[in-house]
Amino acid sequence: MNTDRKKALLEQIRAFAFSVNDLALYLDTHPCDARALRYHKEYTEKLQELKQMYQNEFGPLSIYSPQDEWKWIESPWPWEKGGNC
């Protein structure tokens, strides 16, 4: 497993998720801002693309991701980081 790629994808996912949430908050008070609406749409689409890319390579990001197989217990848990105790 390419851990550098995995980390890079997760970093991009977090950045786009932050941007989408931040834009949503802005749009709550500025709902007619066409530029913000375009950015929100663009970033939401990019976020979905990145999530799909990550899940295709490394598995589900959450239990809300559709899966063909249920393999949660086959991977190290986040606190295990793939190492031995």
matplotlib code that plots the C-alpha trace (Angstrom):
import matplotlib.pyplot as plt

x = [0.0, 1.4, 1.1, 2.4, -0.4, -2.9, -1.8, -1.9, -5.4, -6.7, -5.1, -6.9, -10.2, -9.9, -9.1, -12.0, -14.4, -13.3, -13.9, -17.3, -18.4, -16.9, -18.7, -22.0, -21.7, -21.0, -24.0, -26.2, -25.8, -25.1, -27.5, -27.4, -23.6, -23.2, -19.5, -19.7, -22.4, -20.1, -17.2, -19.5, -20.6, -17.1, -15.6, -18.4, -17.9, -14.1, -14.6, -16.8, -14.2, -11.4, -13.5, -14.2, -10.6, -9.5, -12.1, -11.2, -7.6, -7.7, -11.2, -14.1, -13.8, -16.9, -19.7, -21.8, -19.8, -21.4, -19.3, -19.5, -17.8, -17.6, -13.9, -13.5, -11.8, -9.2, -7.4, -5.5, -7.6, -6.6, -4.8, -2.8, -1.3, -0.4, 2.3, 2.7, 2.0]
y = [0.0, 3.4, 5.3, 8.6, 8.5, 7.6, 10.5, 12.9, 11.9, 12.2, 15.7, 16.8, 15.3, 17.2, 20.4, 20.2, 19.1, 22.2, 24.4, 22.9, 23.4, 26.9, 27.9, 26.4, 28.6, 31.7, 30.8, 30.7, 34.5, 35.2, 32.9, 34.9, 35.0, 33.3, 33.0, 31.2, 28.9, 28.0, 27.3, 25.2, 23.1, 22.7, 21.8, 19.4, 17.6, 17.5, 16.2, 13.4, 12.5, 12.4, 10.3, 7.8, 7.7, 7.0, 4.3, 2.6, 2.3, 2.1, 1.1, 2.9, 6.2, 5.6, 3.2, 5.4, 4.4, 1.7, -1.5, -4.8, -6.5, -5.8, -5.9, -3.4, -5.9, -6.9, -3.6, -2.1, 0.2, 3.9, 3.7, 0.6, 2.4, -1.0, -1.7, -4.3, -3.6]
z = [0.0, -1.0, 2.3, 0.7, -1.8, 0.8, 3.1, 0.1, -0.9, 2.7, 2.9, -0.3, 1.0, 4.2, 2.4, 0.0, 2.8, 4.9, 1.8, 1.1, 4.7, 4.9, 1.7, 3.0, 6.1, 3.9, 1.6, 4.7, 4.9, 1.2, -0.7, -3.9, -4.3, -7.7, -7.4, -4.0, -5.5, -8.4, -6.0, -3.8, -6.7, -8.1, -4.7, -3.9, -7.2, -6.6, -3.1, -4.3, -7.0, -4.4, -2.0, -4.8, -5.9, -2.3, -1.7, -4.9, -3.8, 0.0, 1.0, 2.7, 4.4, 6.5, 7.2, 4.9, 1.8, -0.3, -0.3, -2.1, 0.8, 4.5, 5.3, 8.2, 10.5, 7.9, 8.0, 10.9, 13.1, 12.9, 16.2, 15.2, 12.2, 10.7, 13.2, 15.9, 19.6]

ax = plt.figure().add_subplot(projection="3d")
ax.plot(x, y, z, "-o")
ax.set_aspect("equal")
plt.show()
